[in-house]
């Protein structure tokens, strides 16, 4: 059974999720080819799990400046003619299934060529009645059209009484926690602005991951270049995380029991909705601007109880194997993958310390 797996490269959350799912798909017997888009090929790093023969397309991406989505620049900086050509030229004949983690080239190629496709992403959860930020009519339409698939499997921190799956998280280590160590990843913010934000809190060690070539040491502040393994070592040993409101890093914080201070990207529908959900679940402090008073109060706050999410990647891989085997035996059902309501129920039943939803 062969899969074409498309992964959105804007930010690092989609890649992190793929790193969790790919080993389980291979253990289940799948042969996988990869397509990445949303950033330049040279900006991808720590890609060993995907092998060497993956393809990178320009795709579609968002333009953010100083922590705010720029809709006009987003529209002007995307080459839609090239995107259409890439989607039309992508060959799909050898694949049993196309999977898209909010990756538009593979999703639209499958749609144009009438091939079955499966979306596995946090964005797919927005098809259900989950906490959502008010307004954002255009953003909602863009999310619906960005990477359309035959079926979607949504991931979220809570089921919200729907057939949504728990987060898909890489296996975590358990390094001793340093109580004064704070990890910062705000990839859409200006690095100097972040440094100014945490300057003055000398009792704490701040580790900032940013787009720099070499580490920078500024008293109790260290700025490090992006590194998958190094980031996760710091994540395991820190006491708290400051970030934008992306889904995957917040999922890892809930799993590890890290306190979380978030600043959602302004005018970004998904991130503002994530911030709302985390507030309702009482799992993060949310700030709309970088206020030192908010930071001071958060630094002295206690850490939450860890959420023990199950191995969702294994569950999806085994479910997908059974469904594709069933459709191979019954070709008339080729276009249908059954909605995994039973899988969702089983996975949530194995989840311990689930946050309370009012």
Secondary structure as UniProt FT lines:
FT   STRAND          2..8
FT   HELIX           13..27
FT   TURN            28..29
FT   STRAND          31..37
FT   HELIX           41..43
FT   HELIX           48..50
FT   STRAND          55..57
FT   STRAND          64..65
FT   TURN            66..67
FT   STRAND          68..69
FT   HELIX           71..77
FT   HELIX           80..89
FT   TURN            93..94
FT   STRAND          97..101
FT   HELIX           104..112
FT   TURN            113..114
FT   STRAND          117..121
FT   HELIX           123..127
FT   HELIX           137..146
FT   STRAND          151..155
FT   TURN            160..161
FT   TURN            179..180
FT   STRAND          181..185
FT   TURN            187..188
FT   HELIX           191..198
FT   TURN            199..200
FT   TURN            202..203
FT   STRAND          205..210
FT   STRAND          216..218
FT   TURN            219..220
FT   STRAND          221..225
FT   HELIX           228..237
FT   STRAND          240..243
FT   HELIX           247..256
FT   STRAND          259..262
FT   HELIX           269..280
FT   TURN            281..282
FT   STRAND          285..286
FT   HELIX           292..299
FT   HELIX           312..329
FT   HELIX           331..333
FT   TURN            334..335
FT   HELIX           341..349
//
